[in-house]
Amino acid sequence: MLERAAEHDVLRAAFTPEGSLTYDVAVRPAFTFRFLDSGEAEEDILEAAERAEASARAWLEQRGYGYKNLRSTAEDLSQAPLGKRQRREAARKGS
């Protein structure tokens, strides 16, 4: 993982359907996968979290990476506050 750390830098973090792996082992011995999923109802968030966790496990296992204490959290990004760049972009599209 150290050899490919630049490809998985936390500054490249993104929510994607395929998943985005980030880590910085110099700071802490942990990693983060970010997945983008969608749904219509509140219950869909739990199912999306389960799919994401299963995808993360499969990705790790296919590459022979060990892991323990895998856990997941999920958010409805439509409810997340917009960042400065996103607010500018939304304002520009609304003009």
C-alpha positions in Angstrom: 0.0 0.0 0.0 2.9 2.4 0.7 4.0 2.1 -3.0 0.6 3.3 -4.2 -0.1 5.8 -1.4 0.0 8.8 -3.7 -2.9 7.4 -5.7 -5.0 7.1 -2.5 -4.1 10.5 -0.9 -6.9 12.0 1.2 -6.9 15.0 -1.0 -8.3 12.8 -3.8 -11.3 11.6 -1.8 -14.5 11.5 -3.7 -17.8 9.7 -3.6 -18.1 7.5 -6.6 -20.2 4.4 -7.5 -17.1 2.3 -7.8 -15.7 3.5 -4.5 -12.8 5.7 -3.6 -10.1 4.4 -1.3 -8.0 6.9 0.7 -5.4 6.5 3.5 -2.4 8.1 5.0 -0.5 5.4 7.0 2.0 8.0 8.2 -0.8 9.6 10.2 -2.9 6.6 11.2 -3.2 2.9 10.4 -6.7 3.2 8.9 -8.3 3.7 5.5 -11.6 5.1 4.2 -13.7 4.0 1.3 -16.3 6.5 -0.1 -19.1 5.2 -2.2 -21.9 7.0 -4.0 -25.3 5.3 -4.0 -28.8 6.6 -4.3 -32.3 5.8 -3.2 -35.7 7.3 -2.7 -36.6 6.6 0.9 -34.9 6.9 4.3 -34.6 3.1 4.5 -32.5 3.1 1.3 -29.6 4.7 3.3 -29.2 1.5 5.4 -29.2 -0.7 2.2 -26.7 1.6 0.5 -24.4 1.3 3.6 -24.6 -2.5 3.4 -23.8 -2.5 -0.3 -20.9 -0.2 0.2 -19.5 -2.3 3.1 -19.8 -5.4 1.0 -18.0 -3.7 -1.9 -15.2 -2.6 0.4 -14.8 -6.1 1.7 -14.7 -7.6 -1.8 -12.2 -5.0 -3.0 -9.9 -5.7 0.0 -10.2 -9.5 -0.3 -9.6 -9.6 -4.0 -6.3 -7.8 -3.4 -5.3 -9.9 -0.4 -5.4 -7.0 2.0 -6.3 -7.8 5.6 -8.6 -5.8 7.7 -10.4 -5.9 11.0 -13.2 -3.9 12.7 -14.7 -2.8 9.4 -17.5 -0.4 10.0 -19.6 2.0 7.9 -21.5 5.2 8.2 -23.9 6.6 5.6 -25.2 10.1 5.0 -27.9 11.6 2.8 -25.7 14.0 0.8 -28.8 16.0 -0.3 -29.0 17.1 3.3 -25.2 18.0 3.6 -24.3 21.7 3.7 -22.7 23.0 0.5 -19.1 24.0 0.4 -17.9 27.3 -0.9 -17.1 26.0 -4.4 -20.5 24.1 -4.5 -22.4 27.3 -3.5 -20.6 29.3 -6.3 -21.4 26.6 -8.8 -25.1 26.5 -7.7 -25.3 30.2 -7.9 -23.8 30.3 -11.4 -26.2 27.6 -12.6 -29.2 29.5 -11.1 -28.3 32.7 -13.0 
